[in-house]
Amino acid sequence: MNDKKDVLDNGPFFHGTKAELKIGDLLVPQHLSNYQDKKSNYIYFTATLDAAKWGAELARSTSKERIYIVEPLGDFENDPNLTDKRFPGNPTRSYRSTSPLKIIAELSSWERHSDEEINHMLTSLKQLSEQGKNVIYD
């Protein structure tokens, strides 16, 4: 976990989702994961717009895709699902926390990944699931 002597990232931080939230709302763990059929023990966020876009685009819902600027209200750590397993060194600047994230603002416009890129990612995630490799360490 981070502390004031060992800041992982100064942000700004983003959370991509399809949930409609208001400024000041808190995002907390124990909601259904976007990537597995279970409640997540963590709330995930990123310091890159690209990673936040994936969160919004892949979220399980037919609602509008949204990206919020968030403020972590407690300790957080590198997301081990990405940093240890896929991208050593955390180039995606992806994090997770058991503490809430406060909604500071919503990005009013942003450019989606192409339909081709999104479909490729969905196909890849489906293949990982079928192979039993879509493991999230939560």
Disulfide bonds with the S-S distance in Angstrom:
none
